[in-house]
Amino acid sequence: MGIVKISEELHEHLRVASNALSRSINAQAEHWMRIGMLAELYPNLDHSEISRLLVRAELTGGLELKQLCGLAEPASEPAPERLATAGARP
């Protein structure tokens, strides 16, 4: 765990969003960081696909970067099909 310095303006945006979405300020910041990290790693995914990916990752044991990359990156399938089947149970 560490301290991240952000601008007062961004902190105010975090405060507003966290109140609106019933999250702590830290939880809202972490949410935005996860979304942003995955958006940079996988620019072909839209927000709804990233959100589904995060839910699948949580259902399969957590939000580790290695696991998220594995869910989003099987080489043989295009993105929409990968996301439709990622985390599916037999």
N, CA, C and O atoms as a GROMACS GRO file, in nm:
protein
  360
    1MET      N    1   0.084  -0.116   0.000
    1MET     CA    2   0.000   0.000   0.000
    1MET      C    3   0.089   0.123   0.000
    1MET      O    4   0.198   0.123   0.057
    2GLY      N    5   0.041   0.227  -0.063
    2GLY     CA    6   0.119   0.348  -0.068
    2GLY      C    7   0.029   0.469  -0.078
    2GLY      O    8  -0.093   0.459  -0.079
    3ILE      N    9   0.093   0.582  -0.085
    3ILE     CA   10   0.020   0.708  -0.098
    3ILE      C   11   0.044   0.761  -0.238
    3ILE      O   12   0.157   0.766  -0.287
    4VAL      N   13  -0.064   0.800  -0.303
    4VAL     CA   14  -0.057   0.857  -0.436
    4VAL      C   15  -0.104   1.001  -0.426
    4VAL      O   16  -0.213   1.028  -0.377
    5LYS      N   17  -0.020   1.093  -0.472
    5LYS     CA   18  -0.058   1.234  -0.470
    5LYS      C   19  -0.136   1.267  -0.596
    5LYS      O   20  -0.092   1.237  -0.707
    6ILE      N   21  -0.253   1.329  -0.578
    6ILE     CA   22  -0.336   1.372  -0.690
    6ILE      C   23  -0.376   1.517  -0.668
    6ILE      O   24  -0.365   1.570  -0.558
    7SER      N   25  -0.422   1.579  -0.774
    7SER     CA   26  -0.462   1.719  -0.764
    7SER      C   27  -0.588   1.732  -0.680
    7SER      O   28  -0.664   1.636  -0.664
    8GLU      N   29  -0.610   1.852  -0.627
    8GLU     CA   30  -0.732   1.880  -0.551
    8GLU      C   31  -0.855   1.862  -0.639
    8GLU      O   32  -0.958   1.814  -0.593
    9GLU      N   33  -0.844   1.902  -0.765
    9GLU     CA   34  -0.956   1.890  -0.857
    9GLU      C   35  -0.995   1.743  -0.878
    9GLU      O   36  -1.114   1.709  -0.874
   10LEU      N   37  -0.896   1.657  -0.902
   10LEU     CA   38  -0.924   1.515  -0.920
   10LEU      C   39  -0.980   1.454  -0.791
   10LEU      O   40  -1.070   1.370  -0.796
   11HIS      N   41  -0.928   1.497  -0.677
   11HIS     CA   42  -0.979   1.448  -0.549
   11HIS      C   43  -1.127   1.486  -0.532
   11HIS      O   44  -1.206   1.406  -0.481
   12GLU      N   45  -1.163   1.604  -0.575
   12GLU     CA   46  -1.304   1.646  -0.567
   12GLU      C   47  -1.390   1.560  -0.660
   12GLU      O   48  -1.501   1.522  -0.624
   13HIS      N   49  -1.340   1.530  -0.780
   13HIS     CA   50  -1.414   1.441  -0.870
   13HIS      C   51  -1.431   1.302  -0.807
   13HIS      O   52  -1.537   1.242  -0.817
   14LEU      N   53  -1.326   1.254  -0.742
   14LEU     CA   54  -1.334   1.126  -0.673
   14LEU      C   55  -1.438   1.130  -0.562
   14LEU      O   56  -1.516   1.036  -0.546
   15ARG      N   57  -1.440   1.237  -0.485
   15ARG     CA   58  -1.535   1.251  -0.375
   15ARG      C   59  -1.678   1.246  -0.427
   15ARG      O   60  -1.762   1.175  -0.372
   16VAL      N   61  -1.705   1.322  -0.533
   16VAL     CA   62  -1.840   1.326  -0.590
   16VAL      C   63  -1.880   1.189  -0.643
   16VAL      O   64  -1.989   1.140  -0.613
   17ALA      N   65  -1.792   1.126  -0.722
   17ALA     CA   66  -1.823   0.996  -0.780
   17ALA      C   67  -1.839   0.890  -0.672
   17ALA      O   68  -1.928   0.806  -0.680
   18SER      N   69  -1.754   0.892  -0.571
   18SER     CA   70  -1.763   0.791  -0.465
   18SER      C   71  -1.894   0.805  -0.387
   18SER      O   72  -1.955   0.705  -0.351
   19ASN      N   73  -1.936   0.928  -0.360
   19ASN     CA   74  -2.065   0.947  -0.293
   19ASN      C   75  -2.180   0.901  -0.380
   19ASN      O   76  -2.272   0.835  -0.332
   20ALA      N   77  -2.176   0.936  -0.507
   20ALA     CA   78  -2.284   0.898  -0.599
   20ALA      C   79  -2.295   0.747  -0.616
   20ALA      O   80  -2.405   0.695  -0.635
   21LEU      N   81  -2.182   0.677  -0.610
   21LEU     CA   82  -2.180   0.533  -0.636
   21LEU      C   83  -2.165   0.450  -0.509
   21LEU      O   84  -2.141   0.329  -0.515
   22SER      N   85  -2.180   0.515  -0.393
   22SER     CA   86  -2.173   0.446  -0.263
   22SER      C   87  -2.044   0.368  -0.244
   22SER      O   88  -2.045   0.254  -0.198
   23ARG      N   89  -1.933   0.431  -0.281
   23ARG     CA   90  -1.801   0.372  -0.261
   23ARG      C   91  -1.719   0.468  -0.175
   23ARG      O   92  -1.750   0.587  -0.166
   24SER      N   93  -1.615   0.415  -0.112
   24SER     CA   94  -1.520   0.504  -0.046
   24SER      C   95  -1.440   0.576  -0.154
   24SER      O   96  -1.438   0.533  -0.269
   25ILE      N   97  -1.374   0.683  -0.116
   25ILE     CA   98  -1.289   0.755  -0.212
   25ILE      C   99  -1.179   0.662  -0.263
   25ILE      O  100  -1.149   0.662  -0.382
   26ASN      N  101  -1.119   0.584  -0.174
   26ASN     CA  102  -1.014   0.491  -0.217
   26ASN      C  103  -1.069   0.385  -0.311
   26ASN      O  104  -1.004   0.351  -0.410
   27ALA      N  105  -1.187   0.331  -0.282
   27ALA     CA  106  -1.246   0.229  -0.369
   27ALA      C  107  -1.277   0.287  -0.507
   27ALA      O  108  -1.258   0.220  -0.608
   28GLN      N  109  -1.325   0.412  -0.511
   28GLN     CA  110  -1.353   0.475  -0.640
   28GLN      C  111  -1.224   0.496  -0.718
   28GLN      O  112  -1.221   0.471  -0.839
   29ALA      N  113  -1.119   0.541  -0.652
   29ALA     CA  114  -0.990   0.560  -0.719
   29ALA      C  115  -0.938   0.427  -0.774
   29ALA      O  116  -0.892   0.421  -0.888
   30GLU      N  117  -0.946   0.321  -0.694
   30GLU     CA  118  -0.902   0.190  -0.741
   30GLU      C  119  -0.984   0.143  -0.860
   30GLU      O  120  -0.929   0.086  -0.954
   31HIS      N  121  -1.114   0.166  -0.856
   31HIS     CA  122  -1.201   0.128  -0.968
   31HIS      C  123  -1.156   0.199  -1.095
   31HIS      O  124  -1.139   0.136  -1.200
   32TRP      N  125  -1.138   0.330  -1.087
   32TRP     CA  126  -1.094   0.406  -1.204
   32TRP      C  127  -0.957   0.360  -1.252
   32TRP      O  128  -0.933   0.355  -1.373
   33MET      N  129  -0.868   0.325  -1.160
   33MET     CA  130  -0.736   0.277  -1.201
   33MET      C  131  -0.744   0.144  -1.274
   33MET      O  132  -0.676   0.124  -1.374
   34ARG      N  133  -0.828   0.052  -1.224
   34ARG     CA  134  -0.845  -0.077  -1.292
   34ARG      C  135  -0.901  -0.056  -1.433
   34ARG      O  136  -0.850  -0.112  -1.530
   35ILE      N  137  -1.006   0.025  -1.443
   35ILE     CA  138  -1.067   0.052  -1.573
   35ILE      C  139  -0.963   0.113  -1.667
   35ILE      O  140  -0.949   0.070  -1.781
   36GLY      N  141  -0.892   0.213  -1.620
   36GLY     CA  142  -0.791   0.280  -1.702
   36GLY      C  143  -0.678   0.188  -1.743
   36GLY      O  144  -0.632   0.192  -1.857
   37MET      N  145  -0.631   0.105  -1.650
   37MET     CA  146  -0.523   0.012  -1.681
   37MET      C  147  -0.566  -0.085  -1.791
   37MET      O  148  -0.492  -0.108  -1.887
   38LEU      N  149  -0.685  -0.141  -1.777
   38LEU     CA  150  -0.733  -0.235  -1.878
   38LEU      C  151  -0.762  -0.166  -2.010
   38LEU      O  152  -0.741  -0.225  -2.116
   39ALA      N  153  -0.810  -0.042  -2.006
   39ALA     CA  154  -0.836   0.032  -2.130
   39ALA      C  155  -0.705   0.057  -2.205
   39ALA      O  156  -0.702   0.054  -2.328
   40GLU      N  157  -0.597   0.083  -2.132
   40GLU     CA  158  -0.467   0.102  -2.197
   40GLU      C  159  -0.411  -0.030  -2.250
   40GLU      O  160  -0.353  -0.034  -2.358
   41LEU      N  161  -0.428  -0.138  -2.173
   41LEU     CA  162  -0.376  -0.267  -2.216
   41LEU      C  163  -0.455  -0.325  -2.332
   41LEU      O  164  -0.399  -0.393  -2.419
   42TYR      N  165  -0.586  -0.299  -2.334
   42TYR     CA  166  -0.675  -0.356  -2.435
   42TYR      C  167  -0.763  -0.246  -2.494
   42TYR      O  168  -0.882  -0.239  -2.462
   43PRO      N  169  -0.708  -0.162  -2.579
   43PRO     CA  170  -0.786  -0.050  -2.634
   43PRO      C  171  -0.903  -0.094  -2.721
   43PRO      O  172  -0.990  -0.013  -2.752
   44ASN      N  173  -0.905  -0.220  -2.761
   44ASN     CA  174  -1.017  -0.271  -2.841
   44ASN      C  175  -1.141  -0.300  -2.758
   44ASN      O  176  -1.248  -0.321  -2.814
   45LEU      N  177  -1.130  -0.303  -2.624
   45LEU     CA  178  -1.243  -0.330  -2.537
   45LEU      C  179  -1.312  -0.200  -2.500
   45LEU      O  180  -1.246  -0.100  -2.473
   46ASP      N  181  -1.446  -0.201  -2.499
   46ASP     CA  182  -1.518  -0.082  -2.453
   46ASP      C  183  -1.546  -0.096  -2.302
   46ASP      O  184  -1.515  -0.198  -2.242
   47HIS      N  185  -1.606   0.008  -2.245
   47HIS     CA  186  -1.627   0.010  -2.100
   47HIS      C  187  -1.713  -0.108  -2.053
   47HIS      O  188  -1.682  -0.168  -1.950
   48SER      N  189  -1.817  -0.141  -2.126
   48SER     CA  190  -1.903  -0.252  -2.082
   48SER      C  191  -1.828  -0.385  -2.088
   48SER      O  192  -1.849  -0.470  -2.001
   49GLU      N  193  -1.743  -0.404  -2.187
   49GLU     CA  194  -1.663  -0.527  -2.194
   49GLU      C  195  -1.562  -0.534  -2.079
   49GLU      O  196  -1.542  -0.639  -2.020
   50ILE      N  197  -1.501  -0.421  -2.049
   50ILE     CA  198  -1.407  -0.416  -1.936
   50ILE      C  199  -1.480  -0.445  -1.805
   50ILE      O  200  -1.429  -0.517  -1.720
   51SER      N  201  -1.599  -0.389  -1.789
   51SER     CA  202  -1.677  -0.413  -1.667
   51SER      C  203  -1.712  -0.561  -1.653
   51SER      O  204  -1.700  -0.617  -1.544
   52ARG      N  205  -1.755  -0.624  -1.762
   52ARG     CA  206  -1.785  -0.767  -1.757
   52ARG      C  207  -1.660  -0.848  -1.725
   52ARG      O  208  -1.666  -0.946  -1.651
   53LEU      N  209  -1.548  -0.808  -1.780
   53LEU     CA  210  -1.421  -0.875  -1.753
   53LEU      C  211  -1.388  -0.868  -1.604
   53LEU      O  212  -1.346  -0.967  -1.545
   54LEU      N  213  -1.406  -0.751  -1.543
   54LEU     CA  214  -1.378  -0.735  -1.400
   54LEU      C  215  -1.472  -0.821  -1.315
   54LEU      O  216  -1.429  -0.879  -1.215
   55VAL      N  217  -1.598  -0.829  -1.353
   55VAL     CA  218  -1.692  -0.914  -1.278
   55VAL      C  219  -1.651  -1.060  -1.290
   55VAL      O  220  -1.650  -1.132  -1.191
   56ARG      N  221  -1.617  -1.105  -1.412
   56ARG     CA  222  -1.573  -1.244  -1.431
   56ARG      C  223  -1.448  -1.273  -1.349
   56ARG      O  224  -1.436  -1.379  -1.289
   57ALA      N  225  -1.355  -1.179  -1.348
   57ALA     CA  226  -1.232  -1.198  -1.272
   57ALA      C  227  -1.263  -1.213  -1.123
   57ALA      O  228  -1.206  -1.299  -1.056
   58GLU      N  229  -1.352  -1.131  -1.073
   58GLU     CA  230  -1.390  -1.139  -0.932
   58GLU      C  231  -1.455  -1.275  -0.902
   58GLU      O  232  -1.427  -1.334  -0.797
   59LEU      N  233  -1.539  -1.324  -0.991
   59LEU     CA  234  -1.605  -1.453  -0.970
   59LEU      C  235  -1.507  -1.569  -0.975
   59LEU      O  236  -1.534  -1.675  -0.917
   60THR      N  237  -1.395  -1.551  -1.043
   60THR     CA  238  -1.298  -1.659  -1.054
   60THR      C  239  -1.180  -1.642  -0.960
   60THR      O  240  -1.077  -1.708  -0.976
   61GLY      N  241  -1.194  -1.555  -0.860
   61GLY     CA  242  -1.092  -1.552  -0.756
   61GLY      C  243  -1.023  -1.422  -0.730
   61GLY      O  244  -0.939  -1.416  -0.640
   62GLY      N  245  -1.052  -1.317  -0.801
   62GLY     CA  246  -0.988  -1.191  -0.768
   62GLY      C  247  -0.946  -1.111  -0.887
   62GLY      O  248  -0.971  -1.149  -1.002
   63LEU      N  249  -0.881  -1.001  -0.861
   63LEU     CA  250  -0.849  -0.905  -0.965
   63LEU      C  251  -0.699  -0.890  -0.987
   63LEU      O  252  -0.650  -0.779  -1.002
   64GLU      N  253  -0.627  -1.001  -0.989
   64GLU     CA  254  -0.484  -0.994  -1.015
   64GLU      C  255  -0.460  -0.961  -1.162
   64GLU      O  256  -0.530  -1.013  -1.250
   65LEU      N  257  -0.361  -0.876  -1.190
   65LEU     CA  258  -0.331  -0.835  -1.326
   65LEU      C  259  -0.305  -0.956  -1.416
   65LEU      O  260  -0.354  -0.960  -1.530
   66LYS      N  261  -0.231  -1.052  -1.367
   66LYS     CA  262  -0.199  -1.171  -1.449
   66LYS      C  263  -0.327  -1.243  -1.489
   66LYS      O  264  -0.341  -1.287  -1.603
   67GLN      N  265  -0.422  -1.256  -1.396
   67GLN     CA  266  -0.548  -1.323  -1.425
   67GLN      C  267  -0.630  -1.240  -1.524
   67GLN      O  268  -0.687  -1.296  -1.618
   68LEU      N  269  -0.637  -1.108  -1.505
   68LEU     CA  270  -0.712  -1.023  -1.596
   68LEU      C  271  -0.657  -1.033  -1.737
   68LEU      O  272  -0.734  -1.039  -1.834
   69CYS      N  273  -0.527  -1.034  -1.749
   69CYS     CA  274  -0.467  -1.046  -1.882
   69CYS      C  275  -0.500  -1.180  -1.944
   69CYS      O  276  -0.525  -1.188  -2.065
   70GLY      N  277  -0.501  -1.285  -1.865
   70GLY     CA  278  -0.536  -1.416  -1.916
   70GLY      C  279  -0.680  -1.425  -1.962
   70GLY      O  280  -0.709  -1.492  -2.062
   71LEU      N  281  -0.772  -1.358  -1.893
   71LEU     CA  282  -0.913  -1.359  -1.932
   71LEU      C  283  -0.936  -1.282  -2.061
   71LEU      O  284  -1.024  -1.316  -2.139
   72ALA      N  285  -0.856  -1.178  -2.083
   72ALA     CA  286  -0.879  -1.092  -2.199
   72ALA      C  287  -0.796  -1.133  -2.319
   72ALA      O  288  -0.818  -1.079  -2.428
   73GLU      N  289  -0.703  -1.226  -2.306
   73GLU     CA  290  -0.606  -1.246  -2.411
   73GLU      C  291  -0.589  -1.387  -2.465
   73GLU      O  292  -0.480  -1.415  -2.514
   74PRO      N  293  -0.685  -1.480  -2.462
   74PRO     CA  294  -0.660  -1.605  -2.534
   74PRO      C  295  -0.638  -1.573  -2.681
   74PRO      O  296  -0.720  -1.504  -2.742
   75ALA      N  297  -0.531  -1.621  -2.738
   75ALA     CA  298  -0.488  -1.578  -2.871
   75ALA      C  299  -0.580  -1.618  -2.984
   75ALA      O  300  -0.584  -1.550  -3.087
   76SER      N  301  -0.655  -1.725  -2.970
   76SER     CA  302  -0.727  -1.779  -3.084
   76SER      C  303  -0.865  -1.718  -3.109
   76SER      O  304  -0.920  -1.738  -3.217
   77GLU      N  305  -0.923  -1.644  -3.015
   77GLU     CA  306  -1.058  -1.592  -3.033
   77GLU      C  307  -1.058  -1.440  -3.040
   77GLU      O  308  -0.979  -1.375  -2.972
   78PRO      N  309  -1.147  -1.381  -3.122
   78PRO     CA  310  -1.164  -1.237  -3.123
   78PRO      C  311  -1.224  -1.189  -2.991
   78PRO      O  312  -1.284  -1.268  -2.918
   79ALA      N  313  -1.208  -1.062  -2.959
   79ALA     CA  314  -1.248  -1.008  -2.830
   79ALA      C  315  -1.391  -1.037  -2.788
   79ALA      O  316  -1.409  -1.086  -2.677
   80PRO      N  317  -1.495  -1.012  -2.869
   80PRO     CA  318  -1.631  -1.035  -2.820
   80PRO      C  319  -1.657  -1.181  -2.780
   80PRO      O  320  -1.724  -1.206  -2.680
   81GLU      N  321  -1.606  -1.274  -2.857
   81GLU     CA  322  -1.626  -1.415  -2.824
   81GLU      C  323  -1.548  -1.454  -2.699
   81GLU      O  324  -1.597  -1.531  -2.617
   82ARG      N  325  -1.427  -1.401  -2.685
   82ARG     CA  326  -1.348  -1.429  -2.565
   82ARG      C  327  -1.424  -1.385  -2.442
   82ARG      O  328  -1.436  -1.459  -2.345
   83LEU      N  329  -1.476  -1.263  -2.447
   83LEU     CA  330  -1.543  -1.209  -2.331
   83LEU      C  331  -1.674  -1.281  -2.302
   83LEU      O  332  -1.714  -1.291  -2.186
   84ALA      N  333  -1.740  -1.330  -2.404
   84ALA     CA  334  -1.865  -1.402  -2.383
   84ALA      C  335  -1.840  -1.536  -2.313
   84ALA      O  336  -1.926  -1.584  -2.239
   85THR      N  337  -1.723  -1.595  -2.335
   85THR     CA  338  -1.696  -1.727  -2.279
   85THR      C  339  -1.599  -1.724  -2.162
   85THR      O  340  -1.586  -1.825  -2.093
   86ALA      N  341  -1.532  -1.613  -2.136
   86ALA     CA  342  -1.434  -1.608  -2.027
   86ALA      C  343  -1.502  -1.636  -1.895
   86ALA      O  344  -1.604  -1.574  -1.863
   87GLY      N  345  -1.447  -1.726  -1.819
   87GLY     CA  346  -1.501  -1.757  -1.689
   87GLY      C  347  -1.624  -1.847  -1.692
   87GLY      O  348  -1.682  -1.875  -1.587
   88ALA      N  349  -1.666  -1.892  -1.810
   88ALA     CA  350  -1.784  -1.979  -1.821
   88ALA      C  351  -1.752  -2.114  -1.759
   88ALA      O  352  -1.641  -2.165  -1.769
   89ARG      N  353  -1.853  -2.170  -1.696
   89ARG     CA  354  -1.836  -2.301  -1.636
   89ARG      C  355  -1.892  -2.407  -1.728
   89ARG      O  356  -1.991  -2.381  -1.797
   90PRO      N  357  -1.831  -2.528  -1.732
   90PRO     CA  358  -1.880  -2.636  -1.818
   90PRO      C  359  -2.019  -2.682  -1.779
   90PRO      O  360  -2.074  -2.772  -1.842
   0.00000   0.00000   0.00000
